[in-house]
């Protein structure tokens, strides 16, 4: 078995597996040069965020994405949106049209998009080239569903993480990020998620003593 992971990051797990099956760690696997691939990663058209990012200061923007498959509830999306507003932090949010697994036509709080435009706080796109965005110097953190590709890419770009796992292996991946490697925080420690906790965790991720420690750890990893 060839596995897209790093021997030194998961040595105990890989050693345990090797007792039953030959397994080789061959990661991390990224596109050449870790820049935008000429081959699209999905059938969704990609929004160009680079011009917007280039107007922002280094490390000041939070990237938010829950991947290409996992679903969240409307209430979770609303609390995250309101938490972003409360935090005052600049952000790019990849919000897939099908992120909420229901027929809700409107998933964001009323007036949210108008407010972030008026304040010039954020940018909402249906899809983008994640690698191109997170490797931009303006990005300083990542709210993630803890998909394995997102975690490897973020660490490679020295980005600390706010973890909001939604299904399958994402909960185990969160454990590695928060408890073992200490390169991220839980977005919410107890459910239900609240806008106040989201804003507080964003603040801890993006500035202050906690942010400095996370950045030191992610560089080490």
C-alpha positions in Angstrom: 0.0 0.0 0.0 1.3 3.4 -1.0 0.1 6.2 1.4 0.1 10.0 0.9 1.5 10.7 4.3 4.8 11.4 6.1 6.7 8.7 8.0 7.9 11.0 10.7 4.4 12.5 11.3 2.7 9.1 11.7 5.4 6.7 12.6 3.5 4.8 15.3 0.5 4.2 13.1 2.6 3.2 10.1 4.7 0.8 12.2 1.5 -0.8 13.6 0.1 -1.2 10.1 3.4 -2.7 8.8 3.0 -5.6 11.1 0.1 -6.8 9.0 0.7 -5.2 5.6 3.5 -3.7 3.6 2.8 0.1 3.6 5.0 2.8 2.3 4.8 6.5 3.1 5.4 8.4 -0.1 4.0 11.9 0.8 3.3 14.6 0.9 2.3 14.6 -2.8 1.7 18.1 -4.3 1.5 19.5 -7.8 4.9 20.5 -9.3 6.1 23.8 -7.8 3.0 23.8 -5.6 1.3 26.4 -7.8 -2.0 26.4 -9.7 -2.4 23.2 -11.7 -3.3 23.4 -15.4 -5.7 20.6 -14.7 -8.9 21.6 -12.8 -9.5 19.8 -9.5 -13.3 19.7 -9.9 -16.0 20.4 -12.4 -16.8 23.8 -10.7 -15.4 26.9 -12.3 -12.7 28.5 -10.2 -13.0 32.1 -9.0 -9.8 34.2 -9.2 -9.1 35.5 -5.7 -5.5 36.7 -6.3 -6.3 40.3 -7.2 -8.4 40.7 -4.0 -5.7 39.0 -1.9 -3.0 41.3 -3.3 -4.7 44.3 -1.6 -4.3 42.7 1.8 -1.4 42.8 4.2 0.7 39.7 4.9 -0.9 37.0 7.0 -4.1 39.0 7.6 -6.6 36.9 5.7 -8.4 33.8 6.9 -9.2 31.1 4.3 -12.5 29.1 5.0 -13.3 26.0 3.1 -15.1 22.7 3.9 -13.9 20.8 0.8 -15.7 19.4 -2.2 -18.1 16.9 -0.5 -18.9 17.3 3.2 -22.1 19.0 4.2 -22.9 21.3 7.1 -26.2 22.4 8.6 -27.7 25.8 7.9 -27.4 26.8 11.5 -23.7 25.9 11.5 -23.1 28.0 8.4 -25.0 30.9 10.0 -23.0 30.8 13.2 -19.7 30.7 11.3 -20.8 33.6 9.2 -21.8 35.7 12.2 -18.6 34.7 14.0 -16.6 35.9 11.0 -18.4 39.3 11.2 -17.7 39.5 15.0 -14.0 38.7 14.5 -13.5 41.7 12.1 -10.8 39.5 10.4 -10.6 39.6 6.6 -11.5 36.3 4.9 -12.1 34.3 1.7 -14.9 31.8 2.1 -15.4 29.0 -0.4 -19.1 28.4 -0.1 -20.3 25.6 -2.4 -23.9 25.9 -3.6 -24.6 22.4 -2.1 -22.8 22.9 1.3 -26.1 22.6 3.1 -27.8 19.3 2.5 -31.3 20.6 2.1 -33.3 22.7 -0.4 -32.7 26.0 1.5 -32.4 28.7 -1.1 -30.6 31.1 1.3 -28.0 29.7 3.7 -26.3 32.9 4.9 -27.8 35.3 7.5 -29.9 38.1 6.0 -27.7 41.0 5.1 -24.5 39.2 5.6 -23.1 39.6 2.1 -24.1 43.3 2.0 -22.3 43.9 5.3 -19.0 42.3 4.3 -19.1 44.2 1.0 -19.7 47.5 2.9 -16.9 46.8 5.4 -14.7 45.3 2.6 -14.1 42.5 5.1 -14.5 39.4 3.0 -14.9 37.6 -0.3 -17.3 34.7 -0.9 -16.7 32.4 -3.9 -18.3 29.1 -4.9 -14.9 27.5 -5.7 -11.3 28.4 -6.2 -7.8 27.0 -6.7 -7.1 26.2 -3.0 -3.4 25.7 -3.6 -3.0 29.1 -5.3 -4.9 30.9 -2.6 -3.3 29.3 0.5 0.2 29.8 -0.8 -0.5 33.6 -1.1 1.4 35.6 1.5 -1.8 37.4 2.6 -3.3 34.2 4.0 -2.6 33.7 7.7 -4.9 30.8 8.7 -7.4 28.2 7.5 -10.8 27.1 8.8 -11.0 23.5 7.5 -13.2 20.4 7.6 -9.9 18.5 8.1 -9.7 16.7 4.8 -6.3 15.1 4.5 -5.3 17.0 1.4 -6.2 20.3 3.0 -4.2 19.5 6.1 -1.0 18.5 4.2 -1.3 21.6 1.9 -1.8 23.9 4.9 1.2 22.6 6.8 3.3 22.9 3.7 2.3 26.6 3.5 2.9 27.1 7.2 -0.7 27.8 8.0 -2.2 27.1 11.4 -5.7 25.5 11.3 -9.1 25.9 12.9 -10.7 22.5 12.8 -14.3 21.8 12.1 -14.5 18.1 11.0 -17.8 16.9 9.5 -17.5 13.2 8.6 -15.3 10.0 8.3 -11.5 10.4 8.7 -11.8 14.1 9.4 -12.3 13.6 13.2 -9.1 11.5 13.4 -7.3 14.1 11.3 -8.5 16.8 13.8 -7.0 14.8 16.6 -3.6 14.8 14.9 -3.7 18.5 14.1 -4.9 19.7 17.5 -3.7 17.1 20.1 -0.6 15.5 18.5 1.1 18.1 16.3 -0.4 21.2 18.0 -0.7 23.2 14.8 -4.4 24.0 15.1 -7.4 24.6 17.4 -10.9 23.3 17.6 -13.4 25.7 16.0 -15.9 24.7 18.7 -15.0 22.6 21.8 -18.6 21.7 22.4 -21.6 21.6 20.1 -23.7 23.5 19.3 -21.3 25.9 17.6 -21.8 29.6 18.5 -20.8 32.8 16.8 -19.1 34.0 20.0 -16.8 30.9 20.1 -16.1 31.2 16.4 -15.0 34.8 16.8 -12.8 34.0 19.8 -11.1 31.1 18.1 -10.4 33.1 15.0 -8.8 35.8 17.2 -6.6 33.2 18.9 -5.6 31.7 15.5 -4.8 35.0 13.8 -3.1 37.1 16.5 -1.5 37.0 19.9 0.5 34.5 21.9 -1.5 31.5 20.9 -1.1 32.4 17.2 2.7 32.8 17.6 2.9 29.3 19.2 0.8 27.7 16.5 3.0 29.2 13.8 6.2 28.0 15.5 4.7 24.5 15.7 3.5 24.4 12.1 7.0 25.5 10.8 8.5 22.7 12.8 6.1 20.2 11.4 
